[in-house]
Amino acid sequence: MATKSYRPYTPSRRFMTGYDFSNITQTTPNKKLTTFVGATAWRNNAGRITTRHRWGWHKRLYRIIDFRRYDKENIPARVETIEYDPYRTTRIVLVCYADWERRYHLARKWVKVGDKIMTWSEALLKPWSTKRLKDIPDWFAIYNLELTPQTKWKIIRSAGQSATITWRDEEKKIVYVKLPSTEIRMFHENCWATIWTLSNDEHKNIVLGKAWRSRWLGRRPEVRGKAMNPVDHPHGWWEWSTDIALKYPKSFRGKPVAPGMKKKKKKKWSDKLIVSRRKSRFK
């Protein structure tokens, strides 16, 4: 799928790019597989903002994606339509199983109507076959990966993303996977994954071009803390270009963020599964 540019009849149109939707075969979703997600304005039950710089978005329907295919093991399926999902960066497909049940799946790269899907430990080693990690050879590209066996496919679900199986420890039943962030992580060999790469890899080249297009996506402008009120940020209230009157700058939660200060990182149970952390620009 390619991107399209626009004729620059306004300044915002000069560098704007968008999708050409050339591979979309259906514009209206399946009603039985959609639901409406109400707006919360990113506030909790007390009315307090929990996620900043978010407000309003274009009206949309949520497509219910099947991230647990355990009940469809060894049942072949066929792609019927390729559709656009406003909640995701990748494309989705409507598949029809041999028992005539229809479900939405994430679309792989170079998907076509009529392609066959199989979720089975003995499925062929070809794109879109879903198998356990122990049945997938090394250096195969995978996506839709589980963190723990028989839970849900939670990671590697963005446009154009894929991970790579580097090596494995058969005695401990562990498979080492290199994630798109360059992090190497341990997974159990019974975790399910899908072979190949996700679609819409041109998403990274999209240029919004104007602020109102960001508002359609639910993003509000971000400003300095010093330009806010005291209830919104520790730097707030001070007039014009005066100093923040603090010993060191703080985040909006009141934690120090001065250069050189060490930040305390919360320990998670999954930290022990990380073999090599991602490469960071700030190291």
N, C-alpha and C positions, 0 to 999 in steps of 0.2 A: 504494500500500500504506500502510495506517494503522498507528499504534501503539495498544497497549491498556494500560490501567491496571488496578491490582489493588485489591481490597478491603483496607483497612488493618487486618488482624487481627493484625499484628505491626508494630513500629516500622519495620523495614526495608522492609515492603511498602507503606508510606504513600506514598512518592514513586517507587516502582519502576515502570518502564514496559518493555514488551517488544513483540515483533512479533506481529501477529495472523495472519500466514501465510495471508491470504485468497487470495492469487494463486498459491499453490503448488499444482501439479496432480499432483506425484509425490513420494512420501516416500522411496522406496528408489532409490539411484543405479544406473546401468548398471554391472554388475560388470566388464565388459571395459575400462571407462574409469576404473577406480579402482585405487588402490594404497595400501599402508600405509606411512606414513613413521615410522620408528622414533624413539624418544625419545633425545636426546643430552644432555638437561639443560643445553644451551647450554655444553658444554665441548669443548675441542679434543682432539687425540690425546694430549696430555700430561696430560689430566685437569684443566686449569686453566679456570676460568670465563671465558668470552669475552664473554658478555652477562649483566649483573647483573639481579637482581630478576625472574628467570624460573625457574619450576620447576613441572612437572606440569601437565596439562591433561586435559580430558575426552577419552575415546577417540573417535577420528574417522578417517574415510577421506579420502584426498586424491583429488579429482576432477581428472583430466588435462584441462586446458583447451587448446584449439587456438589458439595465438598466432601460428601461421605457416600461412596459408591459400594459399600460393603454388601448391600443387599442385591447388587447387580453384578456380582462376580460371575464370570463365565457366561454372561449374556451379551451377545454382540449388539452394537448400536450403529446407527447410520446418521450422518449429518444431513439435516433438512434445510436449515437456513443459517445465514451468517448475519448477526445483528450488532447494533451499536448499544452500548450500555453507558448511560450518563454517570453512573457511580464508579466506573472503572476506566483505567487507561487502556486496557487490552480489549479486544473484541470478544464477543460470546457467540456460541452456536447453540441452536436448538437441535437436540438429537432425539431420535426415536428408537427405542429398544425393540428387541424381537417380540416382547410381550405387549407392544403397542403403548407403552408408557413413554411420555415425553419429559425431558428435563433439559435445563440449561447447563452448559459446561463452558469453561474458559477455552478460547480458540487458540490453537497452536499456529506457528508460522506457516505460511503457504497452505492454509486450509482451503478445501474445496467442498462444494456440495456433493454428497455421495460418499465421502470418506468414511471408513469404518473405524469404530472404536471398540477396544476390548479391555476390560478390567479383569485380569486373571494372572496368577503366578506363572502359568505356562503359556502366556500369550507370546506372539512373535516379537522379536527385538526390532521394532520399527516405530516411527513417530506415532505418538498418541496412544501407545500401549502403556497401561498402568500396571506396574509390577512392584514387588517388594525390592528393597535395595540389595538384598542378597542375590537376587536374580538378574540384576542389571550389571553389566561388565564395567570395569574401570574406564574413566575418561569419557563416559557418556554424558551428554547434556540432559538435565532433568529440571522439572518444575513441579509445582503443586506438591510440596514435600511436607510430611508430617514431622512434628517435633518429638512426639512419643507415639508408639504403636497404637492403632485403633482409636485415635482421637479425632483429628480433622486435618485436612490439608490447609495449613496456616501460612506458610511462607513461600516466597518466590511466586508471586501472583501478579506482578506488575508487567507492563508492556515491554516486550523484548528481553525479559530477564530469563536467566537459566543458571543452574549450578552445575558443578562437575564433581564426579566421584574420583577422588585421588587415590586412596588405597584403603585397605581393610584389614581387620584383625579377626580372623575366623575363630580363634579360641575364645575371645571375649565377646564375640558376636557384635562387633562394632564396625561401622563404616564411616570413613572420614570424607566429608563433603566440603568443597570449596564454594562458598556462597558468592553471590554477585558483589558483595562488599569486600571481597578478598579475605574474609574471615574463614578459617578452617575450623570445622565443628564436628563433634562426634554424634552419630545417630545410631540407633539400634537397627540391626539388619532387617527387622520385620516392619520397618516404616515403609509406607507406600509412597510412590512417586511416579510421575508421568514422564515419559521419554520425549525429548526435543525441547524447543524454545517457544515462548509465548509470542503471540502476534503483535502487530502494530509497533514494530521497533522504531518507526519514524516519529513516535510521540516526543522524543527528546528534542526534535528539531522545531517543534511548534513554538511560535512567537505570538504572544497574546496581542501586543501592539497598543492596547489602550487600557485604562484603568477600569472602565465599565465592564469590559469582558472578564476581569477578575471578579467583579461584583456578581456576575452571573454564576460564578463558581463558588460563591459564598465567602469571599475573602475581602476583608475591610482594610483600609490603609493602616500602616504602622507609623507611629511618631515617636519622638524622643520622650524619655521619662520626665525630663525637665519641663516639657510642654503639657504635662498632665496635672490633674488635681492631686492633692495629698492623699486622698482615699484610694487613688488608682496606682500610685507609684511612690516609693520613698524619695525620689528626686523631685517630686511635684511641688507646686506652689511658688517656687522662686521666680522672681520677675526677670524677664528678658535674658541677658547673657551673664547674670550673676552666677557665682559658684553654687554648687549644690549644698554647701555647708555641712559636708560629711567628711569624716576622716578618709573614707574610701568609697568608691561607687558600689551601689547595691543593685541586685536584681529586683524585679517587681515583687518578689516574695520576701525581700529583705535580707537575702544572703549576699555576702561579699563576693564581688566579681572583679577585684583589682587584678591587673596583670601580675603574674608570678605567684598568686595565691593558689594553694593546692585545694582542690575540691574533693570532698568526701564522697566516695561512690558507694551506693547501696549494694550490698552483696546479695546475689540471687543464687538460688539453688542450681541454676543452669550455668553458672560461671565455670564450674568444674568441667563442663563439656566443651569449652572453648580451648582449642589447641593453639591457635595463632590468631591474634586479634587483627581487626581490619587495619589497613594502612591509613593513617590520618595525616592531614595537611599540617596539623598543629603540633606534631611531635618534634 
